[in-house]
Each structure stands twice: as C-alpha cells, then as structure tokens.
Amino acid sequence: MDFTKRDSAMERDRKQLFSNGTEFMNWQGNNCERCVKAVFYNEKKNTFPNYRCSVQRDIELAAVTDGCSGKRTYEAVQASVCPYIQYERKKYVKKDKNQLNLEL
C-alpha cells in the first residue's frame, strides 16, 4: 500500500490555526475556558483527564507541534465564538424500569 499519496493529501488539508501563541491563548480563554466540555490539568492529582472536545484536543496538539490542524478545527477557530461551545451540561433523566410514567 502506498502511504505517500495519503500522507500528502493529509498535508494539504492541514491549515495554520493561529498566527501566534497570544492569539491561541485569547481564543482558548474566550471559548474553551467557558465550555463545560473543556478539561484541564489537575495539579492536586497530577493528572490530565481524557478530552471531551475534539476542537480543544486539536488546538492544544497544534500549539505544541507545527501549529496546523484539519479543516473542522480550522473553521471552528476562525469564528470568535466556537460553534461547538456548550454552556450547560446535558441533563439525563434516569428511568426506573418498574416506575410508572404518569403525565399530569
């Protein structure tokens, strides 16, 4: 299997997300730090939880590597407000199998 064609296609789809670190920090502060899906390093436990948002994962990976990422992440960071931001957690209602569903 020829991986050079696939790798070159992936290289074309990658775009520079931010022009500098300050721009990255401002965008992350205005979006990721206000989103309920965001995760950050826990100093007390010395752990980093698994990412719940692919945009946060991709921009942080880009910040420590070449600064580039895919089309979806690039389009998300071009907006001043992330299109995937969530301000409230989704509420799930647990239903007991034996409980009757009564509507008033």
DRENTORKOL-3810 file (N, C-alpha, C; in nm, 4 decimals):
REM DRENTORKOL-3810
@n.u->0.0850; n.v->-0.1182; n.w->0.0000; ca.u->0.0000; ca.v->0.0000; ca.w->0.0000; c.u->0.0890; c.v->0.1237; c.w->0.0000
@n.u->0.0515; n.v->0.2214; n.w->-0.0797; ca.u->0.1318; ca.v->0.3421; ca.w->-0.0928; c.u->0.0804; c.v->0.4494; c.w->0.0038
@n.u->0.1579; n.v->0.4762; n.w->0.1090; ca.u->0.1171; ca.v->0.5743; ca.w->0.2094; c.u->0.1530; c.v->0.7160; c.w->0.1692
@n.u->0.2384; n.v->0.7351; n.w->0.0709; ca.u->0.2808; ca.v->0.8703; ca.w->0.0332; c.u->0.1656; c.v->0.9513; c.w->-0.0228
@n.u->0.0757; n.v->0.8909; n.w->-0.0976; ca.u->-0.0394; ca.v->0.9630; ca.w->-0.1517; c.u->-0.1324; c.v->1.0073; c.w->-0.0395
@n.u->-0.1591; n.v->0.9172; n.w->0.0532; ca.u->-0.2483; ca.v->0.9507; ca.w->0.1641; c.u->-0.1861; c.v->1.0586; c.w->0.2525
@n.u->-0.0558; n.v->1.0477; n.w->0.2824; ca.u->0.0101; ca.v->1.1459; ca.w->0.3666; c.u->0.0143; c.v->1.2828; c.w->0.3000
@n.u->0.0366; n.v->1.2877; n.w->0.1692; ca.u->0.0409; ca.v->1.4166; ca.w->0.1015; c.u->-0.0981; c.v->1.4798; c.w->0.0970
@n.u->-0.2035; n.v->1.3989; n.w->0.0862; ca.u->-0.3400; ca.v->1.4516; ca.w->0.0888; c.u->-0.3711; c.v->1.5094; c.w->0.2261
@n.u->-0.3243; n.v->1.4443; n.w->0.3312; ca.u->-0.3467; ca.v->1.4948; ca.w->0.4663; c.u->-0.2708; c.v->1.6246; c.w->0.4885
@n.u->-0.1528; n.v->1.6368; n.w->0.4312; ca.u->-0.0737; ca.v->1.7584; ca.w->0.4452; c.u->-0.1447; c.v->1.8769; c.w->0.3815
@n.u->-0.2114; n.v->1.8553; n.w->0.2689; ca.u->-0.2817; ca.v->1.9643; ca.w->0.2010; c.u->-0.3996; c.v->2.0128; c.w->0.2827
@n.u->-0.4655; n.v->1.9245; n.w->0.3554; ca.u->-0.5847; ca.v->1.9604; ca.w->0.4314; c.u->-0.5516; c.v->2.0306; c.w->0.5625
@n.u->-0.4286; n.v->2.0310; n.w->0.6027; ca.u->-0.3898; ca.v->2.0920; ca.w->0.7298; c.u->-0.3643; c.v->2.2413; c.w->0.7102
@n.u->-0.4201; n.v->2.3225; n.w->0.8026; ca.u->-0.4048; ca.v->2.4677; ca.w->0.7926; c.u->-0.3546; c.v->2.5240; c.w->0.9251
@n.u->-0.2852; n.v->2.6353; n.w->0.9161; ca.u->-0.2336; ca.v->2.7048; ca.w->1.0348; c.u->-0.3516; c.v->2.7612; c.w->1.1132
@n.u->-0.3620; n.v->2.7265; n.w->1.2416; ca.u->-0.4763; ca.v->2.7685; ca.w->1.3227; c.u->-0.4626; c.v->2.9114; c.w->1.3738
@n.u->-0.3489; n.v->2.9437; n.w->1.4321; ca.u->-0.3281; ca.v->3.0755; ca.w->1.4923; c.u->-0.1950; c.v->3.1319; c.w->1.4446
@n.u->-0.1867; n.v->3.2641; n.w->1.4411; ca.u->-0.0627; ca.v->3.3261; ca.w->1.3957; c.u->0.0428; c.v->3.3306; c.w->1.5058
@n.u->-0.0007; n.v->3.3276; n.w->1.6329; ca.u->0.0954; ca.v->3.3280; ca.w->1.7437; c.u->0.0305; c.v->3.2711; c.w->1.8696
@n.u->0.1086; n.v->3.2548; n.w->1.9741; ca.u->0.0600; ca.v->3.1962; ca.w->2.0983; c.u->-0.0413; c.v->3.2823; c.w->2.1709
@n.u->-0.0290; n.v->3.4134; n.w->2.1594; ca.u->-0.1234; ca.v->3.5025; ca.w->2.2253; c.u->-0.2619; c.v->3.4876; c.w->2.1654
@n.u->-0.2684; n.v->3.4760; n.w->2.0354; ca.u->-0.3967; ca.v->3.4554; ca.w->1.9684; c.u->-0.4597; c.v->3.3239; c.w->2.0133
@n.u->-0.3782; n.v->3.2193; n.w->2.0255; ca.u->-0.4258; ca.v->3.0901; ca.w->2.0752; c.u->-0.4799; c.v->3.1028; c.w->2.2169
@n.u->-0.4056; n.v->3.1693; n.w->2.3046; ca.u->-0.4484; ca.v->3.1830; ca.w->2.4439; c.u->-0.5777; c.v->3.2644; c.w->2.4556
@n.u->-0.5914; n.v->3.3702; n.w->2.3760; ca.u->-0.7134; ca.v->3.4511; ca.w->2.3793; c.u->-0.8340; c.v->3.3710; c.w->2.3330
@n.u->-0.8174; n.v->3.2955; n.w->2.2241; ca.u->-0.9298; ca.v->3.2174; ca.w->2.1729; c.u->-0.9691; c.v->3.1099; c.w->2.2731
@n.u->-0.8708; n.v->3.0429; n.w->2.3295; ca.u->-0.9000; ca.v->2.9376; ca.w->2.4265; c.u->-0.9652; c.v->2.9956; c.w->2.5516
@n.u->-0.9198; n.v->3.1117; n.w->2.5951; ca.u->-0.9790; ca.v->3.1755; ca.w->2.7124; c.u->-1.1231; c.v->3.2171; c.w->2.6900
@n.u->-1.1551; n.v->3.2634; n.w->2.5697; ca.u->-1.2911; ca.v->3.3079; ca.w->2.5390; c.u->-1.3856; c.v->3.1933; c.w->2.5063
@n.u->-1.3315; n.v->3.0765; n.w->2.4751; ca.u->-1.4166; ca.v->2.9657; ca.w->2.4332; c.u->-1.4018; c.v->2.8439; c.w->2.5235
@n.u->-1.2864; n.v->2.7808; n.w->2.5216; ca.u->-1.2667; ca.v->2.6553; ca.w->2.5953; c.u->-1.2857; c.v->2.6729; c.w->2.7456
@n.u->-1.2391; n.v->2.7832; n.w->2.7997; ca.u->-1.2487; ca.v->2.8015; ca.w->2.9440; c.u->-1.3910; c.v->2.8288; c.w->2.9899
@n.u->-1.4814; n.v->2.8611; n.w->2.8979; ca.u->-1.6222; ca.v->2.8834; ca.w->2.9324; c.u->-1.7102; c.v->2.7650; c.w->2.8964
@n.u->-1.6537; n.v->2.6646; n.w->2.8326; ca.u->-1.7298; ca.v->2.5490; ca.w->2.7845; c.u->-1.7286; c.v->2.4380; c.w->2.8898
@n.u->-1.8423; n.v->2.3696; n.w->2.9047; ca.u->-1.8499; ca.v->2.2618; ca.w->3.0032; c.u->-1.7782; c.v->2.1355; c.w->2.9562
@n.u->-1.7474; n.v->2.1245; n.w->2.8274; ca.u->-1.6770; ca.v->2.0067; ca.w->2.7762; c.u->-1.5260; c.v->2.0156; c.w->2.7970
@n.u->-1.4753; n.v->2.1323; n.w->2.8312; ca.u->-1.3311; ca.v->2.1525; ca.w->2.8431; c.u->-1.2728; c.v->2.0762; c.w->2.9614
@n.u->-1.1513; n.v->2.0273; n.w->2.9439; ca.u->-1.0784; ca.v->1.9610; ca.w->3.0518; c.u->-0.9421; c.v->2.0267; c.w->3.0658
@n.u->-0.8924; n.v->2.0303; n.w->3.1886; ca.u->-0.7637; ca.v->2.0921; ca.w->3.2145; c.u->-0.6845; c.v->2.0074; c.w->3.3135
@n.u->-0.5572; n.v->2.0307; n.w->3.3185; ca.u->-0.4659; ca.v->1.9574; ca.w->3.4057; c.u->-0.5057; c.v->1.9773; c.w->3.5515
@n.u->-0.5076; n.v->1.8683; n.w->3.6292; ca.u->-0.5408; ca.v->1.8722; ca.w->3.7708; c.u->-0.4107; c.v->1.8652; c.w->3.8500
@n.u->-0.3706; n.v->1.9767; n.w->3.9098; ca.u->-0.2443; ca.v->1.9824; ca.w->3.9828; c.u->-0.2457; c.v->1.8949; c.w->4.1079
@n.u->-0.3598; n.v->1.8887; n.w->4.1769; ca.u->-0.3672; ca.v->1.8109; ca.w->4.3006; c.u->-0.3474; c.v->1.6620; c.w->4.2745
@n.u->-0.4089; n.v->1.6114; n.w->4.1685; ca.u->-0.3972; ca.v->1.4696; ca.w->4.1360; c.u->-0.2824; c.v->1.4404; c.w->4.0398
@n.u->-0.2247; n.v->1.5457; n.w->3.9819; ca.u->-0.1170; ca.v->1.5325; ca.w->3.8842; c.u->-0.1620; c.v->1.4469; c.w->3.7649
@n.u->-0.2849; n.v->1.4752; n.w->3.7179; ca.u->-0.3406; ca.v->1.4006; ca.w->3.6053; c.u->-0.4003; c.v->1.4958; c.w->3.5026
@n.u->-0.4182; n.v->1.4441; n.w->3.3834; ca.u->-0.4860; ca.v->1.5169; ca.w->3.2769; c.u->-0.5977; c.v->1.4275; c.w->3.2259
@n.u->-0.7246; n.v->1.4654; n.w->3.2449; ca.u->-0.8350; ca.v->1.3794; ca.w->3.2028; c.u->-0.8433; c.v->1.3670; c.w->3.0505
@n.u->-0.9173; n.v->1.2670; n.w->3.0040; ca.u->-0.9384; ca.v->1.2498; ca.w->2.8603; c.u->-1.0185; c.v->1.3672; c.w->2.8049
@n.u->-0.9869; n.v->1.4050; n.w->2.6817; ca.u->-1.0585; ca.v->1.5149; ca.w->2.6174; c.u->-1.2025; c.v->1.4764; c.w->2.5887
@n.u->-1.2937; n.v->1.5724; n.w->2.6055; ca.u->-1.4334; ca.v->1.5546; ca.w->2.5685; c.u->-1.4680; c.v->1.6381; c.w->2.4463
@n.u->-1.3732; n.v->1.7195; n.w->2.4002; ca.u->-1.3959; ca.v->1.8063; ca.w->2.2850; c.u->-1.2794; c.v->1.7912; c.w->2.1878
@n.u->-1.3094; n.v->1.7553; n.w->2.0644; ca.u->-1.2034; ca.v->1.7345; ca.w->1.9663; c.u->-1.1386; c.v->1.8657; c.w->1.9247
@n.u->-1.2108; n.v->1.9765; n.w->1.9316; ca.u->-1.1520; ca.v->2.1062; ca.w->1.8951; c.u->-1.0449; c.v->2.1447; c.w->1.9969
@n.u->-1.0747; n.v->2.1301; n.w->2.1251; ca.u->-0.9755; ca.v->2.1608; ca.w->2.2277; c.u->-0.8532; c.v->2.0711; c.w->2.2117
@n.u->-0.8755; n.v->1.9428; n.w->2.1891; ca.u->-0.7648; ca.v->1.8494; ca.w->2.1703; c.u->-0.6770; c.v->1.8905; c.w->2.0518
@n.u->-0.7407; n.v->1.9233; n.w->1.9409; ca.u->-0.6661; ca.v->1.9572; ca.w->1.8198; c.u->-0.5883; c.v->2.0879; c.w->1.8323
@n.u->-0.6478; n.v->2.1908; n.w->1.8948; ca.u->-0.5741; ca.v->2.3171; ca.w->1.9042; c.u->-0.4599; c.v->2.3071; c.w->2.0045
@n.u->-0.4772; n.v->2.2288; n.w->2.1105; ca.u->-0.3674; ca.v->2.2124; ca.w->2.2052; c.u->-0.2555; c.v->2.1280; c.w->2.1455
@n.u->-0.2897; n.v->2.0279; n.w->2.0657; ca.u->-0.1884; ca.v->1.9499; ca.w->1.9964; c.u->-0.1154; c.v->2.0363; c.w->1.8942
@n.u->-0.1883; n.v->2.1200; n.w->1.8235; ca.u->-0.1265; ca.v->2.2096; ca.w->1.7253; c.u->-0.0344; c.v->2.3105; c.w->1.7933
@n.u->-0.0701; n.v->2.3532; n.w->1.9142; ca.u->0.0111; ca.v->2.4518; ca.w->1.9853; c.u->0.1489; c.v->2.3975; c.w->2.0215
@n.u->0.1587; n.v->2.2683; n.w->2.0442; ca.u->0.2882; ca.v->2.2112; ca.w->2.0824; c.u->0.3586; c.v->2.1421; c.w->1.9661
@n.u->0.2949; n.v->2.1368; n.w->1.8491; ca.u->0.3609; ca.v->2.0759; ca.w->1.7327; c.u->0.3825; c.v->2.1824; c.w->1.6258
@n.u->0.3277; n.v->2.1619; n.w->1.5077; ca.u->0.3527; ca.v->2.2515; ca.w->1.3952; c.u->0.2526; c.v->2.3650; c.w->1.3817
@n.u->0.1496; n.v->2.3702; n.w->1.4653; ca.u->0.0515; ca.v->2.4780; ca.w->1.4608; c.u->-0.0601; c.v->2.4567; c.w->1.3605
@n.u->-0.0644; n.v->2.3395; n.w->1.2984; ca.u->-0.1647; ca.v->2.3118; ca.w->1.1952; c.u->-0.2620; c.v->2.2042; c.w->1.2410
@n.u->-0.3818; n.v->2.2094; n.w->1.1828; ca.u->-0.4813; ca.v->2.1067; ca.w->1.2112; c.u->-0.5744; c.v->2.0943; c.w->1.0924
@n.u->-0.6764; n.v->2.0115; n.w->1.1061; ca.u->-0.7690; ca.v->1.9826; ca.w->0.9978; c.u->-0.8700; c.v->2.0924; c.w->0.9726
@n.u->-0.9518; n.v->2.0699; n.w->0.8716; ca.u->-1.0489; ca.v->2.1689; ca.w->0.8246; c.u->-1.1532; c.v->2.2019; c.w->0.9308
@n.u->-1.2065; n.v->2.1031; n.w->1.0005; ca.u->-1.3118; ca.v->2.1259; ca.w->1.1005; c.u->-1.2617; c.v->2.2166; c.w->1.2124
@n.u->-1.1442; n.v->2.1884; n.w->1.2628; ca.u->-1.0874; ca.v->2.2695; ca.w->1.3700; c.u->-1.0525; c.v->2.4082; c.w->1.3192
@n.u->-0.9992; n.v->2.4163; n.w->1.1982; ca.u->-0.9641; ca.v->2.5459; ca.w->1.1396; c.u->-1.0882; c.v->2.6344; c.w->1.1283
@n.u->-1.1986; n.v->2.5786; n.w->1.0809; ca.u->-1.3215; ca.v->2.6565; ca.w->1.0673; c.u->-1.3771; c.v->2.6981; c.w->1.2029
@n.u->-1.3599; n.v->2.6152; n.w->1.3037; ca.u->-1.4086; ca.v->2.6488; ca.w->1.4383; c.u->-1.3305; c.v->2.7660; c.w->1.4967
@n.u->-1.1994; n.v->2.7702; n.w->1.4778; ca.u->-1.1191; ca.v->2.8774; ca.w->1.5383; c.u->-1.1253; c.v->3.0066; c.w->1.4590
@n.u->-1.1785; n.v->3.0038; n.w->1.3379; ca.u->-1.1932; ca.v->3.1266; ca.w->1.2607; c.u->-1.3070; c.v->3.2130; c.w->1.3141
@n.u->-1.4010; n.v->3.1521; n.w->1.3848; ca.u->-1.5112; ca.v->3.2268; ca.w->1.4460; c.u->-1.4670; c.v->3.2768; c.w->1.5833
@n.u->-1.5170; n.v->3.3920; n.w->1.6232; ca.u->-1.4790; ca.v->3.4439; ca.w->1.7549; c.u->-1.5410; c.v->3.3607; c.w->1.8665
@n.u->-1.6584; n.v->3.3017; n.w->1.8409; ca.u->-1.7233; ca.v->3.2112; ca.w->1.9360; c.u->-1.7293; c.v->3.0738; c.w->1.8714
@n.u->-1.6771; n.v->2.9763; n.w->1.9417; ca.u->-1.6719; ca.v->2.8396; ca.w->1.8893; c.u->-1.8132; c.v->2.7884; c.w->1.8596
@n.u->-1.8358; n.v->2.7329; n.w->1.7404; ca.u->-1.9694; ca.v->2.6818; ca.w->1.7097; c.u->-2.0071; c.v->2.5574; c.w->1.7892
@n.u->-1.9128; n.v->2.4955; n.w->1.8570; ca.u->-1.9381; ca.v->2.3736; ca.w->1.9330; c.u->-1.9424; c.v->2.3980; c.w->2.0834
@n.u->-1.9416; n.v->2.5231; n.w->2.1275; ca.u->-1.9375; ca.v->2.5538; ca.w->2.2707; c.u->-2.0698; c.v->2.5152; c.w->2.3364
@n.u->-2.0597; n.v->2.4639; n.w->2.4596; ca.u->-2.1781; ca.v->2.4300; ca.w->2.5390; c.u->-2.1654; c.v->2.5003; c.w->2.6737
@n.u->-2.2682; n.v->2.5749; n.w->2.7096; ca.u->-2.2667; ca.v->2.6491; ca.w->2.8350; c.u->-2.3283; c.v->2.5710; c.w->2.9500
@n.u->-2.4121; n.v->2.4726; n.w->2.9184; ca.u->-2.4767; ca.v->2.3924; ca.w->3.0224; c.u->-2.4592; c.v->2.2453; c.w->2.9910
@n.u->-2.4521; n.v->2.1657; n.w->3.0949; ca.u->-2.4425; ca.v->2.0214; ca.w->3.0778; c.u->-2.5770; c.v->1.9655; c.w->3.0326
@n.u->-2.5706; n.v->1.8609; n.w->2.9534; ca.u->-2.6931; ca.v->1.7931; ca.w->2.9130; c.u->-2.7514; c.v->1.7227; c.w->3.0340
@n.u->-2.8830; n.v->1.7296; n.w->3.0474; ca.u->-2.9487; ca.v->1.6663; ca.w->3.1612; c.u->-3.0105; c.v->1.5356; c.w->3.1162
@n.u->-2.9771; n.v->1.4314; n.w->3.1886; ca.u->-3.0297; ca.v->1.2989; ca.w->3.1601; c.u->-3.1207; c.v->1.2576; c.w->3.2742
@n.u->-3.2339; n.v->1.2033; n.w->3.2396; ca.u->-3.3289; ca.v->1.1573; ca.w->3.3402; c.u->-3.3209; c.v->1.0059; c.w->3.3437
@n.u->-3.2867; n.v->0.9533; n.w->3.4612; ca.u->-3.2819; ca.v->0.8084; ca.w->3.4771; c.u->-3.4231; c.v->0.7582; c.w->3.5029
@n.u->-3.4614; n.v->0.6588; n.w->3.4278; ca.u->-3.5922; ca.v->0.5998; ca.w->3.4471; c.u->-3.5755; c.v->0.4598; c.w->3.5013
@n.u->-3.6513; n.v->0.4332; n.w->3.6034; ca.u->-3.6542; ca.v->0.3000; ca.w->3.6607; c.u->-3.7502; c.v->0.2153; c.w->3.5782
@n.u->-3.7121; n.v->0.0929; n.w->3.5486; ca.u->-3.7982; ca.v->0.0064; ca.w->3.4673; c.u->-3.9331; c.v->-0.0190; c.w->3.5340
@n.u->-3.9361; n.v->-0.0197; n.w->3.6649; ca.u->-4.0578; ca.v->-0.0510; ca.w->3.7373; c.u->-4.1438; c.v->0.0710; c.w->3.7665
@n.u->-4.0955; n.v->0.1908; n.w->3.7308; ca.u->-4.1672; ca.v->0.3127; ca.w->3.7620; c.u->-4.2724; c.v->0.3415; c.w->3.6536
@n.u->-4.3912; n.v->0.3822; n.w->3.6977; ca.u->-4.4961; ca.v->0.4171; ca.w->3.6033; c.u->-4.4706; c.v->0.5548; c.w->3.5468
@n.u->-4.5030; n.v->0.5741; n.w->3.4193; ca.u->-4.4919; ca.v->0.7050; ca.w->3.3569; c.u->-4.6283; c.v->0.7720; c.w->3.3585
@n.u->-4.6464; n.v->0.8632; n.w->3.4515; ca.u->-4.7728; ca.v->0.9341; ca.w->3.4642; c.u->-4.7541; c.v->1.0774; c.w->3.4192
@n.u->-4.8437; n.v->1.1252; n.w->3.3361; ca.u->-4.8381; ca.v->1.2626; ca.w->3.2918; c.u->-4.9572; c.v->1.3361; c.w->3.3506
@n.u->-4.9332; n.v->1.4556; n.w->3.3992; ca.u->-5.0409; ca.v->1.5357; ca.w->3.4580; c.u->-5.0897; c.v->1.6368; c.w->3.3592
END
